[in-house]
């Protein structure tokens, strides 16, 4: 009788989703707050569009740079910790063996059960170091392209998010009318974005949609209040 092939489907794009969420959420709220704040003082949409797109350009660069530096810091931290582990497996061999045994003990293995595994790892220095990095320090080897990818993803998501609340100002010359449409479009975008995020991350899409709209809406409202009070 032929056996059915078991295929496991796991979501593995967590870093990309995190970057998109960071960029998109900020892109939807910050330009919206700026445009809404200016609407109370300026009646023409043209000036608001100019200021909005200037903010999107500056914000996307700043957010992308932040993502790049964060990813580079993670990579440097991993490299430094790996060099330390490489020294310790040579200089503190017995201590490292004991640490491996403690890790297996935390999973319920006895000393007699873990001893052959510890011995096998000790004969494979690179695998031993990989094991310690993952299970002692909880560090995964970073993708060497992660920094640039993160920067571009965050910046692109920020631009995409920022254009949404500004789009009504492109078609409606009267800023007050554009603001009302901007509010509706921004809330709808948060709802759709939350649904898609929930679908890909395994969360309940409907719940994720309303949660994202609520949190993003509150953030946009707070930013709008601050911008309006300043203007």
C-alpha positions in Angstrom: 0.0 0.0 0.0 1.6 3.3 -1.0 2.4 5.7 1.8 1.2 9.2 1.7 4.1 11.7 1.6 3.9 13.9 4.7 4.6 17.5 3.7 5.0 20.0 6.5 4.2 23.6 5.8 5.7 26.1 8.1 5.8 29.8 7.8 9.5 30.8 7.5 9.3 34.5 6.5 9.0 35.9 10.0 11.7 38.5 9.5 10.2 39.8 6.2 6.7 40.1 7.8 8.2 41.9 10.8 9.9 44.4 8.5 6.8 44.9 6.4 4.7 45.5 9.6 7.2 48.0 10.9 7.4 49.9 7.7 3.7 49.8 6.7 2.3 50.7 10.2 4.6 53.7 10.4 3.9 54.7 6.8 0.2 54.6 7.4 0.2 56.6 10.6 3.0 59.3 10.4 2.2 60.8 7.0 -1.5 60.7 7.9 -0.9 62.6 11.1 1.2 65.2 9.2 -1.4 65.7 6.5 -4.3 65.8 9.1 -2.5 68.2 11.3 -1.7 70.5 8.4 -5.3 70.3 7.1 -6.5 72.5 10.0 -4.1 75.3 9.1 -3.9 75.0 5.3 -6.9 74.8 2.9 -4.9 73.9 -0.2 -4.0 70.2 -0.8 -0.9 71.1 -2.9 1.1 72.2 0.1 0.0 69.2 2.1 1.0 66.9 -0.8 4.5 68.5 -1.0 5.0 68.2 2.8 3.6 64.7 2.9 5.8 63.3 0.1 8.9 65.0 1.7 8.1 63.3 4.9 7.7 59.9 3.1 11.1 60.3 1.5 12.8 61.3 4.8 10.9 58.7 6.8 11.6 55.8 4.5 15.3 56.6 4.4 15.4 56.9 8.2 13.4 53.7 8.8 15.4 51.8 6.2 18.7 52.9 7.7 17.4 51.9 11.1 16.6 48.4 9.8 20.0 48.1 8.2 21.9 49.1 11.3 19.8 46.8 13.5 20.4 43.8 11.2 24.1 44.6 11.0 24.3 44.8 14.8 22.6 41.4 15.0 25.2 39.9 12.6 28.1 41.5 14.5 26.7 40.2 17.8 26.4 36.7 16.4 30.0 36.8 15.0 31.4 38.0 18.3 29.6 35.3 20.3 30.7 32.6 17.8 34.3 33.6 18.2 34.0 33.4 21.9 32.5 29.9 21.7 35.3 28.8 19.3 37.8 29.8 22.0 35.9 28.2 24.8 35.5 24.7 23.2 39.3 24.7 23.0 40.3 26.5 26.2 37.4 25.3 28.4 36.7 22.0 26.9 35.3 20.3 30.0 33.2 23.2 31.0 31.6 23.3 27.5 31.0 19.5 27.7 29.2 20.1 31.1 27.1 22.9 29.5 26.0 20.5 26.7 25.0 17.9 29.3 23.0 20.6 31.2 21.1 21.5 28.0 20.1 17.9 27.4 19.3 17.6 31.1 16.8 20.4 30.7 15.1 18.2 28.1 14.8 15.3 30.5 17.8 13.2 29.3 19.9 11.4 31.9 23.7 11.7 32.0 24.0 8.2 30.5 21.7 9.1 27.7 23.4 12.4 26.9 27.0 11.2 27.3 27.3 9.6 23.8 25.8 12.8 22.2 28.2 15.0 24.1 31.1 12.8 23.0 29.9 12.8 19.4 29.6 16.6 19.3 33.1 17.0 20.8 34.5 15.2 17.8 32.8 17.7 15.5 33.9 21.2 16.6 31.9 23.2 14.1 28.7 21.3 14.8 29.4 21.7 18.5 29.7 25.4 18.2 26.6 25.5 16.1 24.8 23.6 18.8 26.0 26.0 21.5 25.0 29.0 19.5 21.5 27.7 19.0 20.7 26.0 22.3 22.9 27.8 24.9 22.7 31.4 23.5 19.5 31.1 21.5 21.1 32.7 18.4 20.4 31.8 14.8 23.0 32.4 12.1 21.9 35.6 10.3 21.5 35.8 6.6 24.4 37.8 5.2 22.0 39.6 2.9 19.6 40.4 5.8 20.8 44.0 6.4 20.2 45.2 2.9 17.0 43.2 2.5 15.6 44.5 5.8 16.4 48.1 4.8 14.8 47.9 1.4 11.7 46.0 2.8 11.1 48.5 5.6 11.7 51.5 3.3 9.4 50.1 0.6 6.7 49.3 3.0 6.9 52.8 4.5 6.5 54.4 1.1 3.6 52.1 0.2 1.9 52.8 3.5 2.5 56.6 3.3 1.0 57.0 -0.2 -2.3 55.6 1.0 -3.4 58.4 3.4 -2.0 61.1 1.0 -3.8 59.8 -2.1 -7.1 61.7 -1.4 -5.2 65.0 -1.4 -4.0 64.2 -4.9 -7.5 64.2 -6.3 -9.4 66.6 -4.0 -8.2 70.2 -4.0 -10.1 71.0 -0.8 -8.0 69.7 2.1 -10.9 69.3 4.5 -12.8 67.0 2.2 -9.6 65.1 1.4 -9.0 64.6 5.2 -12.4 62.8 5.6 -11.6 60.4 2.7 -8.0 59.9 4.0 -9.4 58.8 7.4 -11.7 56.2 5.8 -9.0 54.9 3.4 -6.4 54.7 6.2 -8.7 52.7 8.4 -9.7 50.4 5.5 -6.0 49.9 4.6 -5.2 48.9 8.3 -8.1 46.5 8.2 -6.9 44.8 5.0 -3.3 44.9 6.1 -4.2 43.2 9.4 -6.2 40.5 7.6 -3.3 39.7 5.2 -0.8 39.7 8.1 -3.0 37.3 10.0 -3.4 35.0 7.0 0.4 34.6 6.5 1.4 34.4 10.1 -1.2 31.8 11.1 -3.3 34.1 13.3 -7.0 34.4 12.9 -7.3 36.8 10.0 -10.5 38.5 11.1 -9.2 39.1 14.6 -5.8 40.3 13.3 -7.6 42.7 10.9 -9.7 44.4 13.6 -6.8 44.4 16.1 -4.5 46.0 13.5 -7.2 48.6 12.6 -7.8 49.4 16.3 -4.2 49.7 17.3 -3.2 51.6 14.1 -6.3 53.8 14.4 -5.4 54.7 17.9 -1.8 55.5 17.0 -3.0 57.6 14.0 -5.5 59.4 16.3 -2.9 60.2 18.9 -0.4 61.4 16.2 -3.2 63.4 14.6 -4.1 65.0 18.0 -0.4 66.0 18.6 0.0 67.4 15.0 -3.3 69.3 15.2 -2.4 70.9 18.6 1.0 71.9 17.3 -0.4 73.4 14.1 
